[in-house]
Amino acid sequence: MQGKLCALLLLQGILSGQETGREIFRATCVACHGADGRGAPDTSRGFQAPPTFPNFTGCNATTREPDRDWIAIVHNGGPARGFSEIMPSFREALTGEQIEKVVQYLRGFCPEPSWPRGELNLPRALVTEKAFPEDEMVIDAAIDAEGGGGITNRLVYERRFGIRNQIELSLPFRFQKPGSGTWFGGTGDLTLGFKRVLASSLRTGSILSVSGEAVLPTGNAARGLGKGVTVFEGFAAYGQLLPRDGFLQFQGGFEAPTHADDAAKAVFWRAVVGRSFAQEKGHGRLWSPMVELLADRELVRGEGINWDVVPQFQVTLSRRQHIRANAGFRIPVNNTGSRSTQVVFYLLWDWFDGGLRDGW
């Protein structure tokens, strides 16, 4: 213990004259992470690097998370976020300002500035699509709280490729009980989608994407499990950071069936506003209450706009924050005779950040 204290006092003495992120990095991090951020050789490090050992020049890994996550690891050490105990805590050796400086420096190792930054990866809402491209698996569900009964589950697979692109596959499973009848179920219409980020700026705190989707008629339309016709969808998604960890997201688009006699054209727009709160002085579990306002209208004479409001609450479950859950209620504001309130929720796995059993 006395030797550790002496080493700590020596390190603090060395760092007392360090003012820039580069100087702090070279005084505290080079022995393990190397001067170029790629990682020092195992022979000079004195240990074999774990699979999660970072290469700071790899933009695909170093741009995805916000500064908050990097600061938490430097402050509390690797185990605080479910990573290796080889990464020590620097909260006794570095001030908060010094940690912020060194994080900004190491994030500069990414040589390509066009990668969207993790600060723009806003919490996923229950309905509104976000603009940031992801590697995620999501299981969501909507349970009718009124009427004869109905449960819609959906499995969503998202894969990011390149700097700004994402592909998506979505397959719903529907179980319903019409009136006094018996329960029945089956798969719905398969959706294939592509997303492209058009613009992102950490300075303005904004990100804009466009997406195109094809909804294929794989569900049984006669039993209400699909539309019975291929539908093409297009939409834009926008995200905006707000002061004090607040955020705003917007999505607007259209639906165009290949046969207008079988399904109507429609337009929709959605907005969500919320705010995130982190425990442990910003280093721990993240809580994100938010509310969505949804609107859609079929482009048929005499049809009006359906309005819904969706209060909800997202929370991170794992220490690594790659497993998250969200739950809320989808409440019709108008046309309530034909539309029921639903209990809605999802379970999200950001599989790029680790396996289901990692990071707890």
C-alpha positions in Angstrom: 0.0 0.0 0.0 2.8 2.4 0.9 4.5 1.6 -2.5 1.3 2.3 -4.4 0.9 5.6 -2.5 4.4 6.7 -3.3 3.9 5.8 -7.0 0.7 7.8 -7.0 2.3 10.8 -5.5 5.1 10.6 -8.0 2.7 10.4 -10.9 0.7 13.3 -9.6 4.0 15.3 -9.3 4.8 14.5 -12.9 1.4 15.4 -14.1 1.2 18.7 -12.2 3.1 20.3 -15.1 1.2 18.6 -17.9 -1.4 21.0 -19.5 -2.4 19.4 -22.9 -4.1 16.1 -23.7 -1.1 15.0 -25.6 1.2 15.6 -22.6 -1.1 13.8 -20.3 -1.5 10.8 -22.7 2.3 10.5 -23.1 2.8 10.6 -19.3 0.0 8.1 -18.4 -1.1 6.0 -21.4 1.8 5.4 -23.8 3.2 2.4 -21.9 0.0 0.4 -22.7 -1.6 2.2 -25.6 1.5 3.2 -27.6 2.4 6.7 -28.8 0.4 6.2 -31.9 -2.7 4.9 -30.2 -2.5 1.5 -31.8 -1.3 -0.3 -28.6 2.2 -1.0 -27.4 3.8 -4.4 -28.1 3.0 -7.1 -25.6 6.7 -7.5 -24.9 7.0 -3.9 -23.7 3.5 -3.8 -22.0 4.3 -6.8 -19.8 0.9 -8.5 -20.5 -1.1 -10.0 -23.4 -3.7 -7.6 -24.7 -7.4 -8.8 -24.1 -9.7 -9.0 -27.1 -11.3 -5.7 -26.1 -8.0 -3.8 -26.1 -8.6 -0.7 -28.2 -6.9 0.6 -31.3 -7.6 4.3 -31.1 -6.9 4.7 -34.9 -9.8 2.4 -35.7 -12.6 4.9 -36.4 -15.3 2.3 -36.5 -14.7 1.6 -32.8 -13.6 5.0 -31.4 -16.3 7.2 -32.9 -19.4 5.2 -31.8 -19.6 6.1 -28.1 -20.0 9.6 -26.5 -17.2 11.2 -24.5 -19.2 10.4 -21.4 -18.4 6.7 -21.8 -14.7 7.2 -22.4 -14.5 9.5 -19.4 -16.2 6.9 -17.2 -13.7 4.3 -18.2 -10.7 6.5 -17.5 -12.2 7.8 -14.3 -13.3 4.4 -12.8 -11.3 1.8 -14.7 -12.2 -0.9 -17.1 -14.3 -3.1 -14.7 -16.7 -0.2 -14.1 -18.0 -0.7 -17.7 -17.5 -4.4 -17.9 -14.1 -4.3 -19.5 -10.7 -5.8 -18.4 -9.3 -4.9 -15.0 -6.0 -4.3 -16.8 -7.4 -0.8 -17.4 -6.8 1.0 -14.1 -8.8 3.9 -12.6 -7.2 7.3 -12.9 -9.6 9.2 -10.6 -6.9 9.6 -7.9 -4.2 10.6 -10.4 -6.0 12.9 -12.8 -8.4 15.8 -12.3 -11.7 15.8 -14.2 -10.3 18.5 -16.5 -7.2 16.4 -17.3 -9.4 13.3 -18.0 -11.5 15.4 -20.5 -8.3 16.6 -22.2 -6.8 13.2 -22.6 -10.1 11.8 -23.9 -10.3 14.5 -26.5 -6.7 13.8 -27.6 -7.1 10.1 -28.0 -10.3 10.5 -30.0 -8.2 12.6 -32.4 -6.3 9.4 -33.4 -9.2 8.6 -35.8 -7.9 9.9 -39.2 -11.3 10.3 -40.8 -13.5 13.1 -39.4 -16.6 12.2 -41.4 -17.5 9.4 -39.1 -20.6 10.4 -37.1 -19.7 10.9 -33.4 -21.3 8.9 -30.6 -22.8 11.9 -29.0 -25.3 11.9 -31.9 -26.3 8.3 -31.2 -29.4 9.4 -29.3 -31.6 7.0 -27.2 -33.8 4.8 -29.4 -37.5 5.6 -29.1 -40.2 3.0 -29.2 -41.6 4.1 -32.6 -39.5 7.0 -34.1 -36.5 5.8 -36.2 -33.2 7.5 -35.2 -30.7 8.9 -37.7 -27.6 7.2 -36.3 -26.4 4.0 -38.1 -26.1 1.1 -35.7 -25.2 -2.6 -35.1 -28.2 -3.7 -33.1 -30.7 -6.5 -32.4 -34.0 -5.4 -31.1 -37.1 -7.4 -29.9 -40.1 -5.1 -29.4 -43.7 -5.8 -28.6 -47.1 -4.0 -28.6 -49.9 -5.5 -26.5 -53.4 -4.2 -26.9 -54.8 -3.1 -23.6 -58.4 -3.0 -24.9 -60.6 -4.9 -27.2 -60.5 -8.5 -28.1 -56.7 -8.8 -27.7 -53.6 -8.6 -29.8 -49.9 -8.9 -29.4 -47.4 -7.8 -32.0 -43.7 -8.8 -31.6 -41.0 -7.7 -34.0 -37.4 -8.9 -34.5 -35.2 -6.2 -35.9 -31.6 -6.7 -37.2 -29.4 -3.7 -38.0 -25.9 -3.8 -39.4 -23.7 -0.8 -40.1 -21.3 -0.8 -43.0 -18.9 1.9 -44.2 -18.8 5.3 -42.6 -22.5 6.3 -42.9 -24.6 3.3 -44.0 -26.8 0.7 -42.4 -29.0 -2.2 -43.6 -32.0 -3.4 -41.7 -34.2 -6.5 -41.6 -37.5 -6.5 -39.6 -40.0 -9.4 -39.2 -43.1 -9.1 -37.1 -45.0 -11.9 -35.4 -48.7 -11.2 -34.6 -51.1 -13.0 -32.2 -54.7 -11.8 -32.0 -58.1 -12.7 -30.7 -60.9 -11.2 -32.7 -64.0 -10.5 -30.5 -65.2 -13.8 -28.9 -63.1 -15.9 -31.3 -60.0 -18.0 -30.6 -56.4 -16.8 -30.6 -54.4 -17.3 -33.8 -51.0 -16.0 -35.0 -48.3 -16.0 -37.6 -45.6 -13.9 -39.2 -46.2 -10.6 -40.8 -44.7 -8.7 -43.7 -40.8 -8.8 -43.9 -39.2 -5.3 -44.2 -35.8 -4.7 -45.9 -34.3 -1.3 -45.4 -31.2 0.9 -46.1 -30.2 4.0 -44.2 -27.6 6.6 -45.3 -26.4 9.5 -43.1 -26.4 12.7 -45.2 -24.9 15.1 -42.7 -23.7 15.1 -39.1 -22.0 17.7 -37.0 -20.8 17.5 -33.4 -20.4 21.3 -33.4 -24.1 21.9 -34.0 -25.2 18.6 -32.3 -27.2 17.5 -35.3 -27.5 14.5 -37.6 -29.7 13.9 -40.7 -30.3 10.5 -42.5 -32.6 9.2 -45.3 -33.9 5.7 -45.5 -35.7 3.5 -48.0 -37.6 0.3 -47.2 -39.4 -2.4 -49.0 -42.2 -4.2 -47.1 -42.7 -7.6 -48.7 -46.1 -9.3 -48.5 -45.0 -12.4 -46.5 -47.9 -12.2 -44.0 -51.4 -13.6 -44.4 -53.4 -10.6 -45.5 -56.7 -12.5 -45.2 -56.1 -13.0 -41.4 -54.9 -9.4 -40.9 -51.2 -10.4 -40.6 -50.1 -8.4 -43.6 -51.2 -5.9 -46.3 -51.1 -8.4 -49.2 -49.1 -6.1 -51.4 -45.5 -4.8 -51.6 -45.1 -1.4 -50.0 -42.2 1.0 -50.5 -41.4 3.5 -47.7 -39.1 6.5 -47.7 -38.4 8.8 -44.8 -35.9 11.3 -43.4 -34.7 11.1 -39.7 -33.2 14.0 -37.8 -31.6 14.1 -34.4 -30.6 17.2 -32.4 -28.8 17.5 -29.1 -30.3 20.0 -26.6 -28.8 21.7 -23.5 -28.5 19.7 -20.3 -28.4 16.3 -22.0 -31.7 16.8 -23.7 -32.5 15.6 -27.2 -35.0 16.0 -30.0 -35.7 13.5 -32.8 -37.9 13.7 -35.9 -39.0 11.3 -38.6 -41.2 12.0 -41.6 -42.0 9.9 -44.6 -44.5 8.2 -46.9 -45.8 4.7 -47.8 -46.5 3.8 -51.5 -48.0 0.4 -52.3 -47.4 -1.2 -55.7 -51.2 -1.7 -56.1 -53.2 1.2 -54.9 -56.4 -0.9 -55.0 -55.1 -3.2 -52.3 -53.6 -0.7 -49.9 -53.7 3.1 -49.6 -50.9 5.5 -49.9 -50.0 7.2 -46.6 -47.8 9.8 -45.0 -46.5 9.9 -41.4 -44.5 12.1 -39.1 -43.1 11.5 -35.7 -41.3 13.5 -33.1 -39.7 12.6 -29.7 -38.2 14.8 -27.0 -36.4 13.6 -23.9 -33.5 13.9 -21.6 -30.9 11.5 -20.2 -29.7 11.2 -16.6 -26.6 9.3 -15.6 -26.0 8.0 -12.1 -22.7 8.2 -10.3 -21.9 11.8 -11.3 -22.4 11.0 -15.0 -20.4 7.7 -15.0 -23.1 5.1 -14.2 -26.5 3.7 -15.4 -28.3 5.9 -17.9 -32.0 6.8 -17.6 -33.8 8.4 -20.5 -37.4 9.5 -20.1 -39.0 10.7 -23.3 -42.3 11.3 -25.0 -43.3 10.7 -28.7 -46.0 12.4 -30.7 -47.1 10.3 -33.7 -49.2 11.2 -36.7 -50.2 9.3 -39.8 -52.8 9.8 -42.6 -54.0 7.6 -45.4 -54.2 9.6 -48.6 -57.8 8.8 -49.2 -60.6 11.3 -49.5 -62.4 11.8 -46.2 -59.6 10.2 -44.1 -58.3 12.3 -41.2 -55.0 12.3 -39.2 -54.5 9.7 -36.5 -52.7 11.2 -33.5 -51.0 9.1 -30.8 -48.8 10.1 -27.8 -46.2 7.6 -26.4 -44.7 8.4 -22.9 -41.8 6.0 -22.2 -38.7 5.3 -20.2 -35.4 3.8 -21.5 -32.8 2.4 -19.1 -29.4 0.8 -19.6 -29.2 -2.7 -18.1 -25.6 -3.8 -18.4 -22.6 -1.9 -17.1 -21.3 -1.6 -20.6 -24.6 0.0 -21.5 -25.0 -2.2 -24.6 -28.2 -3.9 -23.3 -31.1 -1.5 -22.9 -34.8 -1.7 -22.3 -37.6 0.7 -23.0 -41.3 0.6 -21.9 -44.3 2.9 -22.3 -47.8 3.3 -23.5 -49.1 4.2 -27.0 -52.3 6.2 -26.4 -54.6 7.3 -29.2 -55.5 10.9 -29.0 -58.4 10.7 -31.5 -60.3 8.1 -33.5 -60.3 6.0 -30.3 -63.2 3.9 -31.4 -61.2 1.8 -33.8 -57.8 2.1 -32.1 -56.9 0.9 -28.6 -54.2 1.9 -26.1 -51.2 -0.4 -26.2 -48.5 -1.4 -23.8 -45.2 -1.1 -25.8 -41.7 -2.1 -24.9 -38.4 -3.4 -26.3 -35.1 -5.1 -25.4 -32.1 -3.8 -27.3 -28.7 -5.4 -27.8 -25.9 -3.4 -29.3 -23.9 -6.4 -30.5 -20.9 -4.5 -31.7 -20.1 -3.6 -28.1 -20.1 -7.2 -26.9 -22.0 -10.4 -26.4 -25.2 -10.8 -24.4 -23.3 -12.1 -21.4 -20.5 -9.5 -21.6 -20.2 -6.3 -19.6 -22.5 -7.1 -16.7 
